[in-house]
Amino acid sequence: MSAKSNLFRLSGKVQHYQWGGHSFLPALLNLPNDGDQPFAEYWLGAHDNLSSEFEGPAVTPLNQYIRENPSVLGTTVKEQYGRLPYLLKILDVKDMLSIQVHPSKQAAAMEFEKENQAGIALTASHRNYKDNNHKPELMVALSDFSLLHGFKPEEQLKAAIAAVPEFTFMQALFDEGGYEKLYGNLMSMKQAQVNEICKPLLERIFLQYENQELSKNNPDFWAARAALTFNEPDKVDRGIFSIYLLNLVHLNPGEAIFQDAGLLHAYLEGQNLEIMANSDNVLRGGLTPKHIDVDELMKHVQFDPTDPVVLRGNRINEFEEVYSSPAPDFQLSRLTIPRDQLVSLHSSTVEIFLVMDGSVTVSENNEALKLSLGKGEAALAFAGAKLLWTATDNAVIFRASVPAA
């Protein structure tokens, strides 16, 4: 199939992970949820495991079309990446996600090949590397959003340790070898010792949690919730340690944060829009029943303090603001178009547009054929598209692109 147009309606794919909510994504996407399934993520992109589809002369997977017609990427992106380098997602985090880190691009390529050579199936539960790419991430909060983000600065970390009687042993470890010594010890500690340390703490905070006496600004709140979610009989999840060691960050709607390779993080609660390099590489450090490979995890964690930087869009014109990040793989911007306003845009590579509020019509080169898009609907543009957007109601649209295009 060869598409004559450069503009199409795009349909993404839902991931029904257990931690997802049950109503936000069905309402946004106008999808039924008669079986009361969790709707965790909505993927828009060309990832080979779950590609979006666009409506041309036939319904076509985007990854397949780009492989067969790489010119739609535009010259720069085609030569640099040879594929769509980003993936756009909407997440509804009802239950806490695992503490995790992502490898650098060089490390991902090397370790992916090692596992291939070892004959480990891509679908194996103990496989660490699903592809050969890095996974820097930028997320924008769509609601009040809570997350863990990097190690606390030294003085804050020491204060957090001192505030928990069961954690007094951590001070000597930190004094001896900093973040790496402390975290490595906690991650390799025998399970019986984890239980012995954490059970008195959890017993002390459970009653406060159940009586709703704990603020979400207090790590005790998230430690109690994590224990109720992830603990098994005689097995306290060691990720609870990290809740006290990592920065607890709260974002308001519209605020954003960037997470590069090596930075430990975990999403705790809320809805967000996330753009990342086209990868599914995750190394976990707790708050999960899934596979944890401590040796691999330790190879990739950056053992440095983090001062969280909350990002806000940088306005580049009357209608568009860009969320800046150092990632070369993607660029995310937000368009705010008042009703009856016309906006012209030019796409230099494959771009994805997601309407988050309001409604619009969009056409290419002023052609009579128009797409009408409402809340939760998406459009796809190929390199060379000249688009005319008209807001039929006050509209908010997220635009995914590549900065080098």
C-alpha positions in Angstrom: 0.0 0.0 0.0 1.2 3.5 -0.8 -0.6 6.5 0.8 -1.3 9.5 -1.4 -2.2 11.7 1.4 0.0 12.8 4.3 -2.8 13.0 6.9 -4.8 10.2 8.5 -6.9 9.3 11.4 -4.8 7.2 13.9 -6.0 4.5 16.3 -3.8 3.4 19.2 -3.8 0.3 21.3 -4.8 -0.3 25.0 -2.7 -2.2 27.5 -4.8 -3.8 30.3 -2.1 -4.0 33.0 -3.4 -4.8 36.4 -2.3 -1.5 37.9 -4.6 0.6 35.6 -7.8 2.4 36.4 -11.2 1.3 35.1 -12.8 4.5 33.9 -10.4 7.3 32.8 -9.2 5.8 29.5 -12.6 4.3 28.5 -14.2 7.7 29.0 -11.4 9.5 27.1 -11.4 7.1 24.2 -15.2 6.5 24.2 -14.7 2.8 24.7 -16.9 0.4 26.6 -15.6 -1.5 29.6 -18.4 -4.0 30.2 -16.0 -6.5 31.7 -14.6 -3.9 34.1 -11.0 -4.5 32.9 -8.2 -2.3 34.0 -7.2 0.2 31.3 -3.6 1.1 32.1 -2.0 2.5 29.0 -3.0 3.8 25.5 -0.1 3.5 23.0 0.2 5.7 20.0 3.2 4.9 17.8 5.0 2.3 15.8 6.4 -0.1 18.4 6.7 -3.5 16.9 5.0 -5.2 19.9 1.9 -3.0 19.7 1.7 -0.7 16.7 -1.0 1.8 16.1 -3.0 1.6 12.9 -4.0 4.4 10.5 -7.0 4.6 8.2 -5.9 5.0 4.6 -7.2 3.1 1.6 -7.0 0.2 4.1 -6.4 0.0 7.8 -2.6 -0.4 8.1 -0.2 -0.9 11.0 2.1 2.1 11.3 5.3 0.2 11.9 4.7 -1.9 8.8 4.0 1.1 6.6 7.1 2.9 7.8 9.3 -0.1 7.1 8.0 -0.3 3.6 7.9 3.5 3.0 10.7 5.0 5.2 10.6 8.3 3.2 7.6 9.3 5.2 10.0 9.9 8.1 11.7 12.7 6.3 15.3 12.7 5.3 16.9 13.5 8.7 14.9 11.1 10.8 15.2 8.4 8.1 19.0 8.6 8.0 19.4 8.9 11.8 16.9 6.4 13.0 15.4 4.5 10.1 12.1 4.1 12.1 9.8 6.2 14.2 12.0 7.0 17.2 9.4 7.8 19.8 6.3 6.3 21.4 3.4 8.3 22.9 1.3 7.0 25.8 -1.5 7.9 28.1 -1.3 6.3 31.5 -3.9 5.9 34.2 -2.0 4.9 37.4 -4.5 3.5 39.9 -2.0 1.3 41.7 1.7 2.0 42.2 4.1 1.1 39.4 7.4 -0.7 40.0 10.5 1.2 40.9 12.6 1.1 37.8 15.5 2.3 35.7 16.2 2.3 32.0 19.6 1.6 30.4 21.6 3.9 28.2 21.5 3.3 24.4 25.0 1.8 24.3 24.3 -0.5 27.3 20.9 -1.5 25.9 22.4 -2.5 22.5 25.2 -4.5 24.2 23.0 -6.3 26.7 20.2 -7.0 24.3 22.7 -8.8 22.0 24.1 -10.8 25.0 20.6 -12.1 25.9 20.0 -13.0 22.2 23.3 -14.9 22.1 22.3 -16.7 25.3 19.1 -17.9 23.6 16.8 -16.1 26.0 13.4 -15.7 24.4 12.1 -12.2 24.0 8.9 -13.2 25.8 10.7 -15.0 28.7 9.7 -13.6 32.1 13.3 -13.4 33.2 14.5 -11.5 30.2 15.9 -8.0 31.0 16.2 -6.4 27.6 13.3 -6.4 25.2 15.1 -4.3 22.5 18.4 -2.6 21.7 17.2 1.0 22.5 17.4 3.4 25.4 14.2 4.8 27.0 14.4 8.4 28.1 11.0 9.6 29.2 9.1 12.9 29.5 5.7 12.9 31.2 3.1 15.6 31.5 0.6 15.4 34.3 -3.1 15.3 33.2 -4.3 15.2 36.9 -2.6 15.7 40.3 0.2 13.2 39.9 2.6 11.6 42.4 5.9 9.9 41.6 9.3 8.9 43.0 12.2 10.5 41.1 15.9 10.0 41.8 17.8 9.8 45.0 17.2 12.6 47.6 20.0 15.1 48.0 22.4 14.1 50.8 21.0 16.1 53.7 17.4 15.2 52.9 18.4 11.6 52.6 20.1 11.7 56.0 17.0 13.4 57.5 14.7 10.7 56.0 16.8 7.9 57.5 17.0 9.6 60.9 13.2 10.0 61.0 12.6 6.2 60.9 13.9 4.3 64.0 14.2 1.1 62.0 16.5 2.7 59.5 19.3 3.8 61.8 21.7 1.2 60.4 21.5 3.0 57.0 23.6 5.9 58.2 26.8 4.0 58.6 26.3 2.4 55.1 25.8 5.8 53.6 28.8 7.3 55.4 31.0 4.4 54.2 30.0 4.3 50.5 27.4 6.8 49.7 24.3 6.0 47.6 25.8 3.0 45.9 26.8 1.3 49.1 23.5 2.0 50.8 21.3 1.0 47.8 23.3 -2.1 46.9 23.1 -3.4 50.5 19.3 -2.9 50.6 18.8 -4.6 47.3 21.0 -7.6 48.1 19.8 -8.0 51.7 18.4 -11.4 52.6 14.6 -11.4 52.7 14.4 -12.4 56.4 16.3 -9.3 57.3 14.1 -7.1 55.1 11.0 -8.5 56.9 12.6 -7.9 60.3 13.4 -4.3 59.6 10.2 -3.3 57.8 7.5 -5.1 59.8 7.7 -2.9 62.9 7.6 0.2 60.7 4.6 -1.1 58.8 2.7 -2.1 61.9 3.3 1.4 63.2 2.0 3.3 60.1 -0.9 0.9 59.0 -3.3 2.3 61.6 -2.6 5.9 60.6 -3.0 4.9 56.9 -6.3 3.2 57.6 -7.6 6.1 59.6 -6.6 8.5 56.8 -4.2 10.4 59.0 -1.3 10.3 56.6 -0.7 13.0 53.9 0.4 12.0 50.4 3.4 14.2 51.1 4.5 11.7 53.7 6.5 8.6 52.5 4.7 6.7 55.3 1.5 7.0 53.2 3.1 5.4 50.1 5.0 2.7 52.2 1.7 1.6 53.8 0.0 1.5 50.4 2.9 -0.4 48.8 2.8 -3.0 51.6 -0.9 -3.5 51.2 -0.5 -3.8 47.4 2.7 -5.9 47.0 3.6 -7.7 50.2 3.2 -11.5 50.3 3.0 -13.7 53.4 6.5 -13.6 54.9 7.8 -11.4 52.1 7.9 -7.6 52.6 8.6 -5.9 49.2 12.1 -4.3 49.6 11.0 -1.5 47.3 9.5 0.1 50.4 13.1 1.2 51.4 13.3 3.2 48.2 10.1 5.1 49.0 12.1 6.8 51.8 15.4 7.2 49.8 13.9 8.7 46.6 12.4 12.2 46.0 8.6 12.2 46.4 7.3 14.6 43.7 3.8 15.9 43.2 2.9 17.5 39.8 -0.1 19.7 39.0 -1.9 19.2 35.7 0.2 20.6 32.9 3.5 20.2 34.8 6.1 17.8 33.4 9.2 16.0 34.4 12.0 14.3 32.4 13.7 10.9 33.4 16.9 9.9 31.6 18.8 6.7 31.6 20.0 5.6 35.0 17.5 7.5 37.1 15.4 5.4 39.5 11.8 6.4 39.4 8.2 5.1 40.0 4.8 6.4 39.2 2.5 6.3 42.2 -0.9 7.7 41.3 -2.6 9.8 38.7 -3.1 10.2 35.0 -0.3 11.4 32.6 0.8 11.7 29.0 4.2 10.2 28.4 6.5 10.4 25.4 9.7 8.2 25.3 12.2 6.7 23.0 10.7 3.7 21.1 11.7 1.0 23.6 10.3 -1.3 26.3 13.5 -1.8 28.3 12.8 -1.8 32.1 15.0 -2.9 35.0 13.0 -3.2 38.2 14.0 -2.4 41.8 10.8 -3.3 43.8 7.1 -2.7 44.2 6.4 -5.4 41.7 5.7 -9.2 41.5 7.8 -9.2 38.3 11.3 -10.3 37.7 14.1 -8.3 39.6 17.7 -8.9 38.5 19.7 -7.0 41.2 23.0 -7.4 39.4 21.7 -5.9 36.2 19.8 -3.2 38.0 23.0 -2.1 39.8 24.9 -1.8 36.5 22.6 0.9 35.3 21.5 3.0 38.3 23.2 6.4 38.6 24.2 6.8 42.2 24.0 10.6 42.4 21.6 12.9 44.2 18.8 14.4 42.2 17.1 17.8 42.6 13.8 17.3 40.7 13.2 19.8 38.0 9.5 20.4 37.3 9.1 21.6 33.7 6.5 23.9 32.2 5.9 24.5 28.5 8.0 27.1 26.8 5.8 29.1 24.5 7.1 29.3 20.9 4.1 31.2 19.4 0.6 32.2 20.2 -0.8 28.7 20.2 2.1 26.2 21.0 4.3 25.5 23.9 7.1 23.0 23.9 8.2 20.8 26.9 12.0 20.9 26.5 14.1 17.9 27.2 17.7 16.7 26.2 16.3 13.6 24.4 17.1 13.7 20.7 14.4 11.0 20.0 11.3 13.1 20.6 9.7 16.5 21.2 6.4 17.1 22.9 4.4 20.2 22.6 0.9 21.4 23.5 -1.4 23.4 21.3 -4.2 25.5 22.8 -6.5 26.7 20.0 -9.5 28.9 20.8 -12.8 28.2 19.1 -13.0 29.2 15.4 -9.3 29.9 15.4 -7.2 28.6 12.4 -3.7 27.4 12.9 -1.3 26.2 10.1 1.4 23.6 10.9 4.1 21.9 8.8 5.3 18.4 9.6 8.9 17.5 8.8 8.7 13.9 10.0 6.0 11.5 11.2 4.0 13.4 13.8 1.1 12.3 16.1 -1.5 14.7 17.2 -3.8 13.8 20.2 -6.8 15.8 21.0 -7.2 16.0 24.8 -10.0 18.5 25.0 -12.4 20.2 22.7 -12.8 19.4 19.0 -11.1 20.3 15.7 -11.1 19.8 12.0 -7.9 19.4 10.1 -7.1 19.3 6.4 -4.0 19.1 4.3 -3.1 21.9 1.9 -6.5 23.4 2.2 -8.1 20.4 0.6 -11.8 19.8 0.9 -11.3 16.5 2.6 -11.2 17.1 6.4 -10.8 15.0 9.5 -13.0 15.9 12.4 -11.5 15.0 15.7 -12.9 15.1 19.2 -11.6 14.4 22.7 -9.4 11.3 22.8 -9.0 11.0 19.0 -5.7 11.2 17.2 -4.3 12.1 13.7 -1.1 11.1 11.9 0.9 13.3 9.6 3.8 12.2 7.4 6.8 14.4 6.5 5.8 17.2 4.1 2.3 17.6 5.4 1.0 21.1 5.5 -1.9 21.1 7.9 -4.7 23.6 8.6 -6.3 23.2 12.0 -9.7 24.8 12.9 -11.0 24.6 16.4 -14.7 23.9 16.4 -14.6 24.1 20.2 -11.8 25.4 22.5 -9.2 22.7 21.9 -6.1 21.3 23.6 -3.9 19.1 21.4 -0.6 17.3 22.2 1.9 17.1 19.3 4.6 14.4 19.2 7.5 15.0 16.9 11.3 14.7 16.6 13.4 17.9 17.4 16.1 17.2 14.7 13.5 16.7 11.9 
